[in-house]
Amino acid sequence: MRTIIELPREQIEALDDECRREGISRAEAVRRAVAEHLRRYSESAARGAFGVWRGRRVDGLKYQETLRREWRR
C-alpha cells in the first residue's frame, strides 16, 4: 500500500545518507523504521502489564473471588 508523508528537509537528508550507507531505498528504510516502532511499542505495552499486582498487600486470587461474589447477588 502506498502512502505519502511529509518530512523536514533535515530528516530527508539524514535518511538519504543512511539509505546510501545501507544500500536500500527510502521506502525500505521507512518500512524498517515502522516495523521497529511497532515492535517496540507492542513490547512496551506487554511489559507494562506484567507485575502490575506486585507490591499489593492483598492476594490476587482472593481479591478476584471477592469481586466475583458481587456477581452472584
N, C-alpha and C positions, 0 to 999 in steps of 0.2 A: 504494500500500500504506500502510496506517495503522500508526503506532507510537506508543507512549506513552513519554514521557521525563519525568523529574523534574529541575527546575532550581531553584536557590536563588531566593528572592524577589527579591534584588537583580538577578539576571540577567533575570528575567521583567520587572521594571520597566524595565531598560535596553533590553531587547528591544522592549517595548511603545512606548517613546519613539522608538526607531529606526523601528519599523513606521509610527507616525504620521507621522514626517518623510518617509518614503519612500512612504507611501500604499499599503502592502502588508500582507498578513495575516501572522500569526506563522508559519503553515505555509510561506508563500513565503520568509520570512526564513530559516527553518531549512533549507529546500531549498537556498537560495543558499549558506548557510554550509557545508553538507555538500559541495556541488559545489565550492566554493572549496578546502575542506580536501583533498578528493580530488585536485584539480588540482595543488595544491602538493605533496602527498605523492608523487604519481607523478612529478612533475618532479624532485624532490629525489632520488628513488631512481635515476632515469636519470642525473642529473648525477653521482651518486656512482660510477657505473660507468665514465664516461669519464675517461681519463687515469690509470687505475689502474696502468698499467705504467710511467708516467712516473717517471723517476729511477732506474730499474733499469739496471744495467750490462750486462745480458745482452740480446741481441737477441731479441725476442719470437718471431719465426719459428723461430730456431734452438732456442730453449727448447721450443717446441711439437714440433718434429721430434724432439728428444731424448726427450721423454716418449712420443711415439708409437712410437719404436723399441722401447720396452719391450713394446708390444702384439704385436710380431712374434715374440717369444720363445716 
